Amino acid sequence: MLQQVAGAHSLPHYDYRVKIGNREIVGYGLNGDPAYVDHIMFPFPAIRFRETTPDVQAIQQKEKGDWKKLSIEDKKALYRASFCQTYAEMRASDGSWKSIIGIALGMVALSWWMYIWVKVYVYPPLPKTLDYDRRQAQLQRMIELRVDPIDGIGSKWDYEKNTWKK
């Protein structure tokens, strides 16, 4: 007869034992699954991190007594039997920011290279009419011809003083 773990998505109990081995189920877990997860927002995993060994069982028997008699090493061993990481270890940076910065700088370098390549090899040179001197000459010619005197360039030029209106 198969027993079911409460809220375990109706999978038989033995399926979980195959996955988790000899680890003790100590709680409900994330979504009712007996799985180990180290996460700051979910501090109590459903199963212990390590399997129950005779060493761990001996410390757990000592734990039932006075905690003042436990050494620091015993307390650390108890903690490490239940959890993989401390909060400080979970919050510590893993250095992934370095790869993100590297990828971003690589993309900037690639975009500059593509810009220069397109400017030099893809687009033809700019026409001579876009030179500064030629544009100034064209502007002067438009003013002399009184182009668009009502609301365009001609309306901003003072023809009596030969300067731009203020």
Secondary structure, DSSP 8 states (H G I E B T S, - for coil): ---B-TTSTT-BHHHHHHHHTT--B-S--GGG------BTTB-S-SB-SS---HHHHHHHHHHTS-GGGS-HHHHHHHHHHH-S--HHHHHS--SHHHHHHHHHHHHHHHHHHHHHHIIIIIS----GGGSHHHHHHHHHHHHHTT-STTTSGGGGEETTTTEE--
